[in-house]
Structure formats: structure tokens, C-alpha cells
């Protein structure tokens, strides 16, 4: 996991090559670059929230976002 964390901190594309990344690795990736969520299958709500907090436009990359994620993205879009 330490190697995976280092990799996603270097490049958002690294998450694409990690099979079944832990939530910690997913969070590190989207905190580095919210658009990394494009490469995560079935991200948890926590990962979705972290992505839209990093960049609200990542809402477009999330399939079936929760109501809370949509709400946070809308709030963030008005603050920018």
C-alpha cells in the first residue's frame, strides 16, 4: 500500500494500474487530483466527496453520485 500511495501522489494516472485499490489509496489519488476518480470503479461516497471538494467539476465523472455529493459539488461551484 505504501508503494501505491507514493505512486498516486506522483500521478493521477497511477490509480488506473492498481487493481482493487484500498479506500486510502483512492482518497490519496483524488486529493492529489480530483479527476483521478475517472479511473476508480465504484468509488465510495467518501472518495466521491473528496473528489468534488478538490475540483467540483469532477461531478461529471461520477456515475450515480449520491445526493450529498451533488449538493457539495453545487455549493463548491458557487464558491469558485
HTML snippet that shows the backbone in 3Dmol.js (N, CA, C, O; Angstrom):
<script src="https://3Dmol.org/build/3Dmol-min.js"></script>
<div id="view" style="width:600px;height:400px;position:relative"></div>
<script>
const pdb = `
ATOM      1  N   UNK A   1       0.818  -1.194   0.000  1.00  0.00           N
ATOM      2  CA  UNK A   1       0.000   0.000   0.000  1.00  0.00           C
ATOM      3  C   UNK A   1       0.866   1.265   0.000  1.00  0.00           C
ATOM      4  O   UNK A   1       0.495   2.258  -0.626  1.00  0.00           O
ATOM      5  N   UNK A   2       1.988   1.246   0.675  1.00  0.00           N
ATOM      6  CA  UNK A   2       2.869   2.415   0.710  1.00  0.00           C
ATOM      7  C   UNK A   2       3.368   2.767  -0.691  1.00  0.00           C
ATOM      8  O   UNK A   2       3.466   3.944  -1.039  1.00  0.00           O
ATOM      9  N   UNK A   3       3.681   1.758  -1.487  1.00  0.00           N
ATOM     10  CA  UNK A   3       4.137   1.991  -2.851  1.00  0.00           C
ATOM     11  C   UNK A   3       2.994   2.566  -3.694  1.00  0.00           C
ATOM     12  O   UNK A   3       3.203   3.468  -4.504  1.00  0.00           O
ATOM     13  N   UNK A   4       1.799   2.040  -3.495  1.00  0.00           N
ATOM     14  CA  UNK A   4       0.637   2.543  -4.230  1.00  0.00           C
ATOM     15  C   UNK A   4       0.361   3.998  -3.862  1.00  0.00           C
ATOM     16  O   UNK A   4       0.075   4.815  -4.738  1.00  0.00           O
ATOM     17  N   UNK A   5       0.444   4.324  -2.585  1.00  0.00           N
ATOM     18  CA  UNK A   5       0.236   5.703  -2.144  1.00  0.00           C
ATOM     19  C   UNK A   5       1.261   6.641  -2.777  1.00  0.00           C
ATOM     20  O   UNK A   5       0.916   7.731  -3.234  1.00  0.00           O
ATOM     21  N   UNK A   6       2.512   6.213  -2.801  1.00  0.00           N
ATOM     22  CA  UNK A   6       3.558   7.032  -3.418  1.00  0.00           C
ATOM     23  C   UNK A   6       3.271   7.230  -4.905  1.00  0.00           C
ATOM     24  O   UNK A   6       3.465   8.321  -5.440  1.00  0.00           O
ATOM     25  N   UNK A   7       2.815   6.184  -5.557  1.00  0.00           N
ATOM     26  CA  UNK A   7       2.541   6.262  -6.994  1.00  0.00           C
ATOM     27  C   UNK A   7       1.412   7.242  -7.299  1.00  0.00           C
ATOM     28  O   UNK A   7       1.541   8.068  -8.202  1.00  0.00           O
ATOM     29  N   UNK A   8       0.305   7.160  -6.556  1.00  0.00           N
ATOM     30  CA  UNK A   8      -0.824   8.058  -6.850  1.00  0.00           C
ATOM     31  C   UNK A   8      -0.526   9.500  -6.462  1.00  0.00           C
ATOM     32  O   UNK A   8      -1.141  10.426  -6.991  1.00  0.00           O
ATOM     33  N   UNK A   9       0.396   9.691  -5.558  1.00  0.00           N
ATOM     34  CA  UNK A   9       0.789  11.059  -5.210  1.00  0.00           C
ATOM     35  C   UNK A   9       1.642  11.678  -6.314  1.00  0.00           C
ATOM     36  O   UNK A   9       1.728  12.901  -6.426  1.00  0.00           O
ATOM     37  N   UNK A  10       2.270  10.837  -7.123  1.00  0.00           N
ATOM     38  CA  UNK A  10       3.086  11.312  -8.238  1.00  0.00           C
ATOM     39  C   UNK A  10       2.244  11.586  -9.490  1.00  0.00           C
ATOM     40  O   UNK A  10       2.501  12.539 -10.226  1.00  0.00           O
ATOM     41  N   UNK A  11       1.237  10.739  -9.719  1.00  0.00           N
ATOM     42  CA  UNK A  11       0.438  10.855 -10.943  1.00  0.00           C
ATOM     43  C   UNK A  11      -0.962  10.313 -10.730  1.00  0.00           C
ATOM     44  O   UNK A  11      -1.134   9.229 -10.173  1.00  0.00           O
ATOM     45  N   UNK A  12      -1.965  11.062 -11.170  1.00  0.00           N
ATOM     46  CA  UNK A  12      -3.348  10.588 -11.042  1.00  0.00           C
ATOM     47  C   UNK A  12      -3.580   9.340 -11.884  1.00  0.00           C
ATOM     48  O   UNK A  12      -4.466   8.542 -11.580  1.00  0.00           O
ATOM     49  N   UNK A  13      -2.798   9.167 -12.929  1.00  0.00           N
ATOM     50  CA  UNK A  13      -2.971   8.008 -13.803  1.00  0.00           C
ATOM     51  C   UNK A  13      -2.530   6.703 -13.155  1.00  0.00           C
ATOM     52  O   UNK A  13      -2.913   5.629 -13.618  1.00  0.00           O
ATOM     53  N   UNK A  14      -1.753   6.773 -12.118  1.00  0.00           N
ATOM     54  CA  UNK A  14      -1.268   5.559 -11.449  1.00  0.00           C
ATOM     55  C   UNK A  14      -2.422   4.717 -10.916  1.00  0.00           C
ATOM     56  O   UNK A  14      -2.338   3.489 -10.909  1.00  0.00           O
ATOM     57  N   UNK A  15      -3.484   5.355 -10.476  1.00  0.00           N
ATOM     58  CA  UNK A  15      -4.629   4.624  -9.915  1.00  0.00           C
ATOM     59  C   UNK A  15      -5.221   3.669 -10.950  1.00  0.00           C
ATOM     60  O   UNK A  15      -5.776   2.630 -10.593  1.00  0.00           O
ATOM     61  N   UNK A  16      -5.105   4.014 -12.206  1.00  0.00           N
ATOM     62  CA  UNK A  16      -5.622   3.184 -13.293  1.00  0.00           C
ATOM     63  C   UNK A  16      -4.962   1.805 -13.307  1.00  0.00           C
ATOM     64  O   UNK A  16      -5.596   0.816 -13.674  1.00  0.00           O
ATOM     65  N   UNK A  17      -3.724   1.740 -12.917  1.00  0.00           N
ATOM     66  CA  UNK A  17      -2.953   0.498 -12.983  1.00  0.00           C
ATOM     67  C   UNK A  17      -2.986  -0.318 -11.698  1.00  0.00           C
ATOM     68  O   UNK A  17      -2.406  -1.402 -11.635  1.00  0.00           O
ATOM     69  N   UNK A  18      -3.654   0.193 -10.684  1.00  0.00           N
ATOM     70  CA  UNK A  18      -3.718  -0.510  -9.400  1.00  0.00           C
ATOM     71  C   UNK A  18      -5.010  -1.314  -9.332  1.00  0.00           C
ATOM     72  O   UNK A  18      -6.108  -0.759  -9.377  1.00  0.00           O
ATOM     73  N   UNK A  19      -4.861  -2.608  -9.225  1.00  0.00           N
ATOM     74  CA  UNK A  19      -6.023  -3.479  -9.152  1.00  0.00           C
ATOM     75  C   UNK A  19      -6.624  -3.430  -7.756  1.00  0.00           C
ATOM     76  O   UNK A  19      -5.939  -3.700  -6.770  1.00  0.00           O
ATOM     77  N   UNK A  20      -7.884  -3.090  -7.674  1.00  0.00           N
ATOM     78  CA  UNK A  20      -8.638  -3.043  -6.417  1.00  0.00           C
ATOM     79  C   UNK A  20      -7.923  -2.203  -5.346  1.00  0.00           C
ATOM     80  O   UNK A  20      -7.557  -2.721  -4.291  1.00  0.00           O
ATOM     81  N   UNK A  21      -7.726  -0.908  -5.623  1.00  0.00           N
ATOM     82  CA  UNK A  21      -7.029  -0.058  -4.648  1.00  0.00           C
ATOM     83  C   UNK A  21      -7.852   0.127  -3.377  1.00  0.00           C
ATOM     84  O   UNK A  21      -9.081   0.179  -3.424  1.00  0.00           O
ATOM     85  N   UNK A  22      -7.172   0.224  -2.256  1.00  0.00           N
ATOM     86  CA  UNK A  22      -7.860   0.455  -0.987  1.00  0.00           C
ATOM     87  C   UNK A  22      -8.482   1.847  -0.994  1.00  0.00           C
ATOM     88  O   UNK A  22      -8.143   2.683  -1.831  1.00  0.00           O
ATOM     89  N   UNK A  23      -9.382   2.086  -0.068  1.00  0.00           N
ATOM     90  CA  UNK A  23     -10.001   3.403   0.018  1.00  0.00           C
ATOM     91  C   UNK A  23      -8.955   4.476   0.329  1.00  0.00           C
ATOM     92  O   UNK A  23      -9.064   5.606  -0.149  1.00  0.00           O
ATOM     93  N   UNK A  24      -7.957   4.132   1.116  1.00  0.00           N
ATOM     94  CA  UNK A  24      -6.894   5.088   1.431  1.00  0.00           C
ATOM     95  C   UNK A  24      -6.143   5.504   0.166  1.00  0.00           C
ATOM     96  O   UNK A  24      -5.815   6.678  -0.006  1.00  0.00           O
ATOM     97  N   UNK A  25      -5.875   4.554  -0.706  1.00  0.00           N
ATOM     98  CA  UNK A  25      -5.183   4.851  -1.957  1.00  0.00           C
ATOM     99  C   UNK A  25      -6.092   5.684  -2.868  1.00  0.00           C
ATOM    100  O   UNK A  25      -5.635   6.630  -3.511  1.00  0.00           O
ATOM    101  N   UNK A  26      -7.361   5.333  -2.918  1.00  0.00           N
ATOM    102  CA  UNK A  26      -8.317   6.101  -3.716  1.00  0.00           C
ATOM    103  C   UNK A  26      -8.403   7.546  -3.217  1.00  0.00           C
ATOM    104  O   UNK A  26      -8.398   8.485  -4.014  1.00  0.00           O
ATOM    105  N   UNK A  27      -8.481   7.714  -1.910  1.00  0.00           N
ATOM    106  CA  UNK A  27      -8.555   9.062  -1.334  1.00  0.00           C
ATOM    107  C   UNK A  27      -7.298   9.868  -1.643  1.00  0.00           C
ATOM    108  O   UNK A  27      -7.378  11.049  -1.982  1.00  0.00           O
ATOM    109  N   UNK A  28      -6.156   9.238  -1.527  1.00  0.00           N
ATOM    110  CA  UNK A  28      -4.904   9.936  -1.837  1.00  0.00           C
ATOM    111  C   UNK A  28      -4.886  10.385  -3.292  1.00  0.00           C
ATOM    112  O   UNK A  28      -4.429  11.485  -3.603  1.00  0.00           O
ATOM    113  N   UNK A  29      -5.377   9.541  -4.169  1.00  0.00           N
ATOM    114  CA  UNK A  29      -5.387   9.873  -5.594  1.00  0.00           C
ATOM    115  C   UNK A  29      -6.290  11.067  -5.889  1.00  0.00           C
ATOM    116  O   UNK A  29      -5.884  11.993  -6.590  1.00  0.00           O
ATOM    117  N   UNK A  30      -7.512  11.050  -5.359  1.00  0.00           N
ATOM    118  CA  UNK A  30      -8.439  12.149  -5.674  1.00  0.00           C
ATOM    119  C   UNK A  30      -8.087  13.428  -4.929  1.00  0.00           C
ATOM    120  O   UNK A  30      -8.435  14.519  -5.381  1.00  0.00           O
ATOM    121  N   UNK A  31      -7.412  13.313  -3.811  1.00  0.00           N
ATOM    122  CA  UNK A  31      -6.963  14.521  -3.119  1.00  0.00           C
ATOM    123  C   UNK A  31      -5.823  15.189  -3.882  1.00  0.00           C
ATOM    124  O   UNK A  31      -5.674  16.410  -3.854  1.00  0.00           O
ATOM    125  N   UNK A  32      -5.033  14.383  -4.554  1.00  0.00           N
ATOM    126  CA  UNK A  32      -3.955  14.903  -5.402  1.00  0.00           C
ATOM    127  C   UNK A  32      -4.558  15.571  -6.638  1.00  0.00           C
ATOM    128  O   UNK A  32      -4.164  16.673  -7.019  1.00  0.00           O
ATOM    129  N   UNK A  33      -5.519  14.884  -7.253  1.00  0.00           N
ATOM    130  CA  UNK A  33      -6.177  15.383  -8.452  1.00  0.00           C
ATOM    131  C   UNK A  33      -7.561  14.744  -8.503  1.00  0.00           C
ATOM    132  O   UNK A  33      -7.682  13.535  -8.701  1.00  0.00           O
ATOM    133  N   UNK A  34      -8.592  15.544  -8.327  1.00  0.00           N
ATOM    134  CA  UNK A  34      -9.961  15.031  -8.294  1.00  0.00           C
ATOM    135  C   UNK A  34     -10.342  14.215  -9.507  1.00  0.00           C
ATOM    136  O   UNK A  34     -11.183  13.320  -9.420  1.00  0.00           O
ATOM    137  N   UNK A  35      -9.726  14.517 -10.641  1.00  0.00           N
ATOM    138  CA  UNK A  35     -10.062  13.797 -11.874  1.00  0.00           C
ATOM    139  C   UNK A  35      -9.580  12.348 -11.877  1.00  0.00           C
ATOM    140  O   UNK A  35      -9.918  11.588 -12.784  1.00  0.00           O
ATOM    141  N   UNK A  36      -8.808  11.966 -10.890  1.00  0.00           N
ATOM    142  CA  UNK A  36      -8.396  10.564 -10.772  1.00  0.00           C
ATOM    143  C   UNK A  36      -9.605   9.662 -10.567  1.00  0.00           C
ATOM    144  O   UNK A  36      -9.530   8.455 -10.797  1.00  0.00           O
ATOM    145  N   UNK A  37     -10.714  10.242 -10.136  1.00  0.00           N
ATOM    146  CA  UNK A  37     -11.921   9.432  -9.901  1.00  0.00           C
ATOM    147  C   UNK A  37     -12.406   8.761 -11.183  1.00  0.00           C
ATOM    148  O   UNK A  37     -13.139   7.773 -11.129  1.00  0.00           O
ATOM    149  N   UNK A  38     -12.004   9.287 -12.321  1.00  0.00           N
ATOM    150  CA  UNK A  38     -12.350   8.663 -13.603  1.00  0.00           C
ATOM    151  C   UNK A  38     -11.880   7.218 -13.672  1.00  0.00           C
ATOM    152  O   UNK A  38     -12.486   6.402 -14.367  1.00  0.00           O
ATOM    153  N   UNK A  39     -10.820   6.897 -12.967  1.00  0.00           N
ATOM    154  CA  UNK A  39     -10.190   5.584 -13.059  1.00  0.00           C
ATOM    155  C   UNK A  39     -10.529   4.666 -11.884  1.00  0.00           C
ATOM    156  O   UNK A  39      -9.935   3.598 -11.734  1.00  0.00           O
ATOM    157  N   UNK A  40     -11.474   5.079 -11.060  1.00  0.00           N
ATOM    158  CA  UNK A  40     -11.843   4.289  -9.888  1.00  0.00           C
ATOM    159  C   UNK A  40     -13.234   3.709 -10.108  1.00  0.00           C
ATOM    160  O   UNK A  40     -14.196   4.441 -10.341  1.00  0.00           O
ATOM    161  N   UNK A  41     -13.327   2.393 -10.030  1.00  0.00           N
ATOM    162  CA  UNK A  41     -14.616   1.734 -10.181  1.00  0.00           C
ATOM    163  C   UNK A  41     -15.359   1.754  -8.853  1.00  0.00           C
ATOM    164  O   UNK A  41     -14.794   1.403  -7.817  1.00  0.00           O
ATOM    165  N   UNK A  42     -16.600   2.156  -8.880  1.00  0.00           N
ATOM    166  CA  UNK A  42     -17.468   2.175  -7.705  1.00  0.00           C
ATOM    167  C   UNK A  42     -16.832   2.878  -6.500  1.00  0.00           C
ATOM    168  O   UNK A  42     -16.676   2.271  -5.441  1.00  0.00           O
ATOM    169  N   UNK A  43     -16.467   4.145  -6.658  1.00  0.00           N
ATOM    170  CA  UNK A  43     -15.876   4.857  -5.517  1.00  0.00           C
ATOM    171  C   UNK A  43     -16.893   5.050  -4.397  1.00  0.00           C
ATOM    172  O   UNK A  43     -18.079   5.262  -4.651  1.00  0.00           O
ATOM    173  N   UNK A  44     -16.422   4.975  -3.172  1.00  0.00           N
ATOM    174  CA  UNK A  44     -17.307   5.186  -2.025  1.00  0.00           C
ATOM    175  C   UNK A  44     -17.745   6.648  -1.993  1.00  0.00           C
ATOM    176  O   UNK A  44     -17.194   7.487  -2.706  1.00  0.00           O
ATOM    177  N   UNK A  45     -18.722   6.937  -1.175  1.00  0.00           N
ATOM    178  CA  UNK A  45     -19.185   8.319  -1.052  1.00  0.00           C
ATOM    179  C   UNK A  45     -18.061   9.214  -0.536  1.00  0.00           C
ATOM    180  O   UNK A  45     -17.942  10.365  -0.955  1.00  0.00           O
ATOM    181  N   UNK A  46     -17.248   8.697   0.359  1.00  0.00           N
ATOM    182  CA  UNK A  46     -16.123   9.482   0.890  1.00  0.00           C
ATOM    183  C   UNK A  46     -15.152   9.861  -0.226  1.00  0.00           C
ATOM    184  O   UNK A  46     -14.653  10.986  -0.259  1.00  0.00           O
ATOM    185  N   UNK A  47     -14.888   8.942  -1.127  1.00  0.00           N
ATOM    186  CA  UNK A  47     -13.983   9.213  -2.247  1.00  0.00           C
ATOM    187  C   UNK A  47     -14.635  10.210  -3.206  1.00  0.00           C
ATOM    188  O   UNK A  47     -13.969  11.115  -3.708  1.00  0.00           O
ATOM    189  N   UNK A  48     -15.913  10.049  -3.456  1.00  0.00           N
ATOM    190  CA  UNK A  48     -16.636  10.990  -4.313  1.00  0.00           C
ATOM    191  C   UNK A  48     -16.599  12.396  -3.723  1.00  0.00           C
ATOM    192  O   UNK A  48     -16.347  13.368  -4.436  1.00  0.00           O
ATOM    193  N   UNK A  49     -16.849  12.500  -2.427  1.00  0.00           N
ATOM    194  CA  UNK A  49     -16.830  13.803  -1.756  1.00  0.00           C
ATOM    195  C   UNK A  49     -15.442  14.441  -1.829  1.00  0.00           C
ATOM    196  O   UNK A  49     -15.318  15.641  -2.072  1.00  0.00           O
ATOM    197  N   UNK A  50     -14.424  13.653  -1.622  1.00  0.00           N
ATOM    198  CA  UNK A  50     -13.057  14.177  -1.701  1.00  0.00           C
ATOM    199  C   UNK A  50     -12.760  14.692  -3.100  1.00  0.00           C
ATOM    200  O   UNK A  50     -12.091  15.712  -3.262  1.00  0.00           O
ATOM    201  N   UNK A  51     -13.253  13.991  -4.105  1.00  0.00           N
ATOM    202  CA  UNK A  51     -13.013  14.410  -5.496  1.00  0.00           C
ATOM    203  C   UNK A  51     -13.687  15.750  -5.782  1.00  0.00           C
ATOM    204  O   UNK A  51     -13.061  16.645  -6.350  1.00  0.00           O
ATOM    205  N   UNK A  52     -14.955  15.899  -5.396  1.00  0.00           N
ATOM    206  CA  UNK A  52     -15.647  17.160  -5.701  1.00  0.00           C
ATOM    207  C   UNK A  52     -15.147  18.300  -4.825  1.00  0.00           C
ATOM    208  O   UNK A  52     -15.259  19.467  -5.202  1.00  0.00           O
ATOM    209  N   UNK A  53     -14.602  17.977  -3.672  1.00  0.00           N
ATOM    210  CA  UNK A  53     -14.002  19.030  -2.860  1.00  0.00           C
ATOM    211  C   UNK A  53     -12.706  19.521  -3.486  1.00  0.00           C
ATOM    212  O   UNK A  53     -12.378  20.703  -3.390  1.00  0.00           O
ATOM    213  N   UNK A  54     -11.979  18.633  -4.118  1.00  0.00           N
ATOM    214  CA  UNK A  54     -10.728  19.001  -4.779  1.00  0.00           C
ATOM    215  C   UNK A  54     -11.034  19.805  -6.045  1.00  0.00           C
ATOM    216  O   UNK A  54     -10.371  20.803  -6.328  1.00  0.00           O
ATOM    217  N   UNK A  55     -12.047  19.361  -6.809  1.00  0.00           N
ATOM    218  CA  UNK A  55     -12.467  20.055  -8.032  1.00  0.00           C
ATOM    219  C   UNK A  55     -13.926  19.696  -8.284  1.00  0.00           C
ATOM    220  O   UNK A  55     -14.236  18.561  -8.646  1.00  0.00           O
ATOM    221  N   UNK A  56     -14.806  20.646  -8.097  1.00  0.00           N
ATOM    222  CA  UNK A  56     -16.246  20.375  -8.201  1.00  0.00           C
ATOM    223  C   UNK A  56     -16.641  19.835  -9.573  1.00  0.00           C
ATOM    224  O   UNK A  56     -17.665  19.161  -9.696  1.00  0.00           O
ATOM    225  N   UNK A  57     -15.856  20.115 -10.595  1.00  0.00           N
ATOM    226  CA  UNK A  57     -16.206  19.653 -11.945  1.00  0.00           C
ATOM    227  C   UNK A  57     -16.084  18.145 -12.108  1.00  0.00           C
ATOM    228  O   UNK A  57     -16.544  17.593 -13.108  1.00  0.00           O
ATOM    229  N   UNK A  58     -15.477  17.479 -11.151  1.00  0.00           N
ATOM    230  CA  UNK A  58     -15.364  16.019 -11.246  1.00  0.00           C
ATOM    231  C   UNK A  58     -16.722  15.336 -11.077  1.00  0.00           C
ATOM    232  O   UNK A  58     -16.842  14.131 -11.295  1.00  0.00           O
ATOM    233  N   UNK A  59     -17.728  16.092 -10.695  1.00  0.00           N
ATOM    234  CA  UNK A  59     -19.075  15.530 -10.585  1.00  0.00           C
ATOM    235  C   UNK A  59     -19.476  14.868 -11.905  1.00  0.00           C
ATOM    236  O   UNK A  59     -20.215  13.883 -11.907  1.00  0.00           O
ATOM    237  N   UNK A  60     -18.995  15.403 -13.014  1.00  0.00           N
ATOM    238  CA  UNK A  60     -19.313  14.841 -14.329  1.00  0.00           C
ATOM    239  C   UNK A  60     -18.695  13.468 -14.555  1.00  0.00           C
ATOM    240  O   UNK A  60     -19.129  12.733 -15.442  1.00  0.00           O
ATOM    241  N   UNK A  61     -17.696  13.117 -13.768  1.00  0.00           N
ATOM    242  CA  UNK A  61     -17.000  11.830 -13.921  1.00  0.00           C
ATOM    243  C   UNK A  61     -17.566  10.747 -13.011  1.00  0.00           C
ATOM    244  O   UNK A  61     -17.152   9.590 -13.086  1.00  0.00           O
ATOM    245  N   UNK A  62     -18.512  11.119 -12.153  1.00  0.00           N
ATOM    246  CA  UNK A  62     -19.035  10.176 -11.166  1.00  0.00           C
ATOM    247  C   UNK A  62     -20.360   9.610 -11.642  1.00  0.00           C
ATOM    248  O   UNK A  62     -21.324  10.342 -11.869  1.00  0.00           O
ATOM    249  N   UNK A  63     -20.389   8.307 -11.787  1.00  0.00           N
ATOM    250  CA  UNK A  63     -21.612   7.622 -12.176  1.00  0.00           C
ATOM    251  C   UNK A  63     -22.479   7.441 -10.930  1.00  0.00           C
ATOM    252  O   UNK A  63     -22.026   6.878  -9.934  1.00  0.00           O
ATOM    253  N   UNK A  64     -23.680   7.900 -10.984  1.00  0.00           N
ATOM    254  CA  UNK A  64     -24.630   7.799  -9.873  1.00  0.00           C
ATOM    255  C   UNK A  64     -24.118   8.418  -8.573  1.00  0.00           C
ATOM    256  O   UNK A  64     -24.032   7.731  -7.555  1.00  0.00           O
ATOM    257  N   UNK A  65     -23.778   9.709  -8.597  1.00  0.00           N
ATOM    258  CA  UNK A  65     -23.323  10.340  -7.347  1.00  0.00           C
ATOM    259  C   UNK A  65     -24.464  10.416  -6.339  1.00  0.00           C
ATOM    260  O   UNK A  65     -25.632  10.530  -6.713  1.00  0.00           O
ATOM    261  N   UNK A  66     -24.118  10.352  -5.082  1.00  0.00           N
ATOM    262  CA  UNK A  66     -25.141  10.461  -4.041  1.00  0.00           C
ATOM    263  C   UNK A  66     -25.683  11.882  -4.004  1.00  0.00           C
ATOM    264  O   UNK A  66     -25.088  12.801  -4.568  1.00  0.00           O
ATOM    265  N   UNK A  67     -26.796  12.049  -3.348  1.00  0.00           N
ATOM    266  CA  UNK A  67     -27.412  13.366  -3.212  1.00  0.00           C
ATOM    267  C   UNK A  67     -26.464  14.344  -2.513  1.00  0.00           C
ATOM    268  O   UNK A  67     -26.389  15.518  -2.875  1.00  0.00           O
ATOM    269  N   UNK A  68     -25.749  13.846  -1.517  1.00  0.00           N
ATOM    270  CA  UNK A  68     -24.807  14.683  -0.778  1.00  0.00           C
ATOM    271  C   UNK A  68     -23.655  15.142  -1.673  1.00  0.00           C
ATOM    272  O   UNK A  68     -23.212  16.286  -1.574  1.00  0.00           O
ATOM    273  N   UNK A  69     -23.176  14.271  -2.530  1.00  0.00           N
ATOM    274  CA  UNK A  69     -22.082  14.615  -3.439  1.00  0.00           C
ATOM    275  C   UNK A  69     -22.544  15.689  -4.421  1.00  0.00           C
ATOM    276  O   UNK A  69     -21.815  16.644  -4.688  1.00  0.00           O
ATOM    277  N   UNK A  70     -23.743  15.536  -4.952  1.00  0.00           N
ATOM    278  CA  UNK A  70     -24.297  16.536  -5.872  1.00  0.00           C
ATOM    279  C   UNK A  70     -24.430  17.882  -5.165  1.00  0.00           C
ATOM    280  O   UNK A  70     -24.099  18.925  -5.728  1.00  0.00           O
ATOM    281  N   UNK A  71     -24.914  17.849  -3.938  1.00  0.00           N
ATOM    282  CA  UNK A  71     -25.089  19.068  -3.144  1.00  0.00           C
ATOM    283  C   UNK A  71     -23.740  19.761  -2.916  1.00  0.00           C
ATOM    284  O   UNK A  71     -23.623  20.971  -3.114  1.00  0.00           O
ATOM    285  N   UNK A  72     -22.733  19.004  -2.504  1.00  0.00           N
ATOM    286  CA  UNK A  72     -21.409  19.585  -2.241  1.00  0.00           C
ATOM    287  C   UNK A  72     -20.780  20.149  -3.507  1.00  0.00           C
ATOM    288  O   UNK A  72     -20.126  21.191  -3.465  1.00  0.00           O
ATOM    289  N   UNK A  73     -20.973  19.470  -4.631  1.00  0.00           N
ATOM    290  CA  UNK A  73     -20.437  19.972  -5.895  1.00  0.00           C
ATOM    291  C   UNK A  73     -21.114  21.290  -6.274  1.00  0.00           C
ATOM    292  O   UNK A  73     -20.461  22.220  -6.748  1.00  0.00           O
ATOM    293  N   UNK A  74     -22.419  21.358  -6.060  1.00  0.00           N
ATOM    294  CA  UNK A  74     -23.148  22.595  -6.371  1.00  0.00           C
ATOM    295  C   UNK A  74     -22.682  23.746  -5.497  1.00  0.00           C
ATOM    296  O   UNK A  74     -22.507  24.866  -5.978  1.00  0.00           O
ATOM    297  N   UNK A  75     -22.483  23.475  -4.227  1.00  0.00           N
ATOM    298  CA  UNK A  75     -22.003  24.511  -3.297  1.00  0.00           C
ATOM    299  C   UNK A  75     -20.612  24.977  -3.721  1.00  0.00           C
ATOM    300  O   UNK A  75     -20.334  26.175  -3.762  1.00  0.00           O
ATOM    301  N   UNK A  76     -19.751  24.028  -4.033  1.00  0.00           N
ATOM    302  CA  UNK A  76     -18.377  24.373  -4.426  1.00  0.00           C
ATOM    303  C   UNK A  76     -18.355  25.166  -5.725  1.00  0.00           C
ATOM    304  O   UNK A  76     -17.521  26.056  -5.892  1.00  0.00           O
ATOM    305  N   UNK A  77     -19.254  24.856  -6.638  1.00  0.00           N
ATOM    306  CA  UNK A  77     -19.281  25.566  -7.928  1.00  0.00           C
ATOM    307  C   UNK A  77     -19.665  27.023  -7.738  1.00  0.00           C
ATOM    308  O   UNK A  77     -19.223  27.885  -8.498  1.00  0.00           O
ATOM    309  N   UNK A  78     -20.475  27.306  -6.742  1.00  0.00           N
ATOM    310  CA  UNK A  78     -20.891  28.692  -6.490  1.00  0.00           C
ATOM    311  C   UNK A  78     -19.807  29.474  -5.753  1.00  0.00           C
ATOM    312  O   UNK A  78     -19.788  30.704  -5.800  1.00  0.00           O
ATOM    313  N   UNK A  79     -18.914  28.775  -5.082  1.00  0.00           N
ATOM    314  CA  UNK A  79     -17.859  29.445  -4.322  1.00  0.00           C
ATOM    315  C   UNK A  79     -16.666  29.812  -5.186  1.00  0.00           C
ATOM    316  O   UNK A  79     -15.857  30.649  -4.785  1.00  0.00           O
ATOM    317  N   UNK A  80     -16.537  29.223  -6.334  1.00  0.00           N
ATOM    318  CA  UNK A  80     -15.364  29.456  -7.196  1.00  0.00           C
ATOM    319  C   UNK A  80     -15.599  30.639  -8.097  1.00  0.00           C
ATOM    320  O   UNK A  80     -14.728  30.991  -8.893  1.00  0.00           O
TER     321      UNK A  80
END
`;
const viewer = $3Dmol.createViewer("view");
viewer.addModel(pdb, "pdb");
viewer.setStyle({}, {cartoon: {color: "spectrum"}});
viewer.zoomTo();
viewer.render();
</script>
